[in-house]
């Protein structure tokens, strides 16, 4: 990434805007890290969790239950409630089938985790699926994204962007006028739009 950026290649408008904002805040040197984080952290996690959640919804018919409730709330003018319903439903399912299912970390300081002593440099493997399954209400996505990013805690700085993207795409999909039918794939739907009057 650093080699590419130092080559003088033209940046996309989004990348240039990000670089400009970081530079204006005295953090221009972080641009390669932030860009790499978006490419290697945000995109695979956001896409993977979206596909896993949609696959689970389609496999279990939850997609159509969520769609019916969402559209019913919208028809009553309860837009905020409809979006919150989708967010919680999505989060609950994402907690059952998180991507990645296992995460690896290296301890930076000596600490304890439960009754286990951890030395600095120890490698830790966490079964995220087991961890989120243990949550009584797994609509909380903190175990997947690591909490709210404050700049000091280890958490996902793209959390809000990822959730906003996932919920926005989900709401758009649920709102499509017409039929969304099952296909042989858990990751695809057959969309049949409503016929327009006089389009026969």
C-alpha positions in Angstrom: 0.0 0.0 0.0 2.8 2.4 0.9 4.6 1.6 -2.4 1.4 2.2 -4.3 0.6 5.5 -2.5 4.2 6.8 -3.0 4.0 6.0 -6.8 1.9 9.1 -7.4 -1.1 7.1 -8.5 -4.3 9.1 -8.6 -6.6 8.3 -5.6 -10.4 7.9 -5.9 -12.5 10.7 -4.6 -13.3 8.8 -1.4 -9.6 7.9 -0.7 -8.5 11.5 -1.4 -11.2 12.8 0.9 -10.1 10.5 3.7 -6.4 11.4 3.2 -7.4 15.1 3.3 -9.4 14.7 6.5 -6.6 12.8 8.3 -4.0 15.4 7.1 -6.2 18.2 8.4 -6.3 16.6 11.8 -2.5 16.1 11.9 -2.8 12.3 11.3 -1.9 12.1 7.6 0.7 9.5 8.4 -2.1 7.1 9.4 -3.6 7.1 5.9 -1.9 3.9 4.6 -3.0 2.1 7.8 -6.6 3.3 7.5 -6.8 2.4 3.9 -5.3 -1.0 4.5 -7.8 -1.5 7.4 -10.7 -0.7 5.1 -9.5 -3.2 2.4 -8.5 -6.0 4.8 -10.8 -5.4 7.7 -13.9 -3.6 6.7 -14.8 -5.1 3.3 -14.3 -8.9 4.2 -16.1 -8.5 7.6 -19.0 -6.4 6.4 -19.5 -8.5 3.3 -19.0 -11.8 5.1 -21.3 -11.0 7.9 -24.0 -9.7 5.5 -23.8 -12.9 3.3 -23.8 -15.2 6.4 -26.8 -13.4 7.9 -28.7 -13.4 4.7 -27.9 -17.1 4.1 -29.2 -18.0 7.6 -32.3 -15.9 7.1 -33.1 -17.6 3.8 -32.3 -21.1 5.0 -34.6 -20.7 8.1 -37.3 -18.6 6.4 -36.5 -15.7 8.8 -36.0 -13.4 5.8 -39.7 -13.5 5.0 -40.8 -13.1 8.6 -38.5 -10.1 9.0 -39.7 -8.7 5.6 -43.4 -9.0 6.6 -42.9 -7.2 10.0 -40.6 -4.6 8.5 -43.2 -3.7 5.7 -46.0 -3.8 8.2 -44.2 -1.2 10.4 -43.4 0.9 7.4 -47.1 0.9 6.3 -48.0 2.2 9.7 -45.5 5.1 9.3 -43.2 3.6 12.0 -40.0 4.1 10.1 -37.6 4.3 13.1 -39.2 1.3 14.7 -39.0 -0.7 11.4 -35.3 0.1 11.0 -34.6 -0.8 14.7 -36.4 -4.1 14.2 -34.2 -4.9 11.2 -31.1 -3.9 13.1 -31.9 -6.1 16.1 -33.0 -9.0 13.9 -29.8 -8.7 11.8 -27.6 -8.4 14.9 -29.2 -11.4 16.5 -28.6 -13.6 13.5 -25.1 -12.2 12.9 -24.3 -13.1 16.5 -25.3 -16.8 15.7 -23.1 -16.9 12.6 -20.3 -14.3 12.9 -17.6 -13.9 10.3 -14.8 -14.7 11.1 -15.8 -17.6 13.3 -12.4 -17.6 15.0 -10.1 -14.7 15.8 -6.4 -14.7 16.7 -4.7 -12.1 18.9 -1.3 -11.6 20.6 -1.3 -10.4 24.2 0.6 -7.1 24.5 0.7 -7.2 28.3 0.6 -9.7 31.1 -3.0 -10.2 32.3 -5.5 -12.8 33.3 -8.6 -13.9 31.5 -11.0 -15.6 33.9 -8.8 -18.0 35.8 -6.1 -18.2 33.0 -2.8 -16.3 33.3 -1.7 -14.7 30.0 1.8 -13.6 29.4 2.8 -10.8 27.0 3.4 -12.4 23.6 1.0 -15.3 24.2 -1.1 -16.1 21.2 -4.8 -16.3 22.0 -7.5 -17.9 19.8 -11.1 -17.1 20.5 -14.0 -19.0 19.1 -16.2 -16.1 18.2 -19.2 -18.4 17.4 -19.1 -19.9 20.9 -18.6 -16.5 22.5 -21.6 -14.9 20.8 -23.8 -18.0 21.3 -23.2 -17.6 25.0 -24.8 -14.1 25.0 -28.4 -14.2 26.3 -29.4 -11.5 23.7 -26.9 -11.8 20.9 -28.4 -8.8 19.1 -25.4 -6.9 20.6 -22.7 -6.9 18.0 -19.9 -5.8 20.4 -18.4 -9.3 20.5 -18.1 -9.2 16.7 -16.8 -5.7 16.3 -15.1 -5.2 19.6 -17.2 -2.4 21.0 -17.3 1.3 20.2 -13.9 2.6 18.8 -12.6 5.4 21.0 -9.1 5.6 19.5 -7.7 4.0 22.7 -9.6 0.7 22.8 -9.1 -2.2 20.4 -12.3 -2.0 18.5 -13.4 -1.7 14.9 -13.2 1.9 13.7 -15.4 1.0 10.8 -18.2 -0.5 13.0 -20.8 2.2 12.3 -20.0 2.2 8.6 -20.2 -1.6 8.4 -23.5 -1.7 10.3 -25.0 1.2 8.4 -24.0 -0.4 5.1 -25.4 -3.8 6.2 -28.7 -2.5 7.6 -29.1 -0.1 4.7 -28.7 -2.8 2.1 -30.9 -5.1 4.1 -33.7 -2.5 4.4 -33.4 -1.7 0.6 -33.7 -5.5 -0.2 -36.7 -5.9 2.2 -38.4 -2.9 0.6 -38.2 -4.1 -3.0 -41.7 -4.0 -4.5 -42.6 -7.5 -5.8 -41.8 -11.0 -4.8 -38.5 -12.3 -3.5 -38.5 -16.1 -4.0 -36.2 -18.8 -2.8 -33.6 -20.3 -5.2 -31.4 -23.4 -4.8 -28.7 -21.2 -3.2 -28.9 -19.8 0.3 -27.2 -16.7 -0.9 -29.5 -15.7 -3.8 -33.1 -14.7 -4.3 -35.2 -14.6 -7.4 -36.7 -11.1 -7.7 -40.0 -10.8 -9.5 -40.9 -7.1 -9.8 -44.5 -5.9 -9.7 -45.9 -5.6 -13.2 -46.5 -2.0 -14.1 -50.0 -1.1 -15.4 -50.1 -1.4 -19.2 -46.8 -3.3 -19.5 -48.2 -6.5 -20.8 
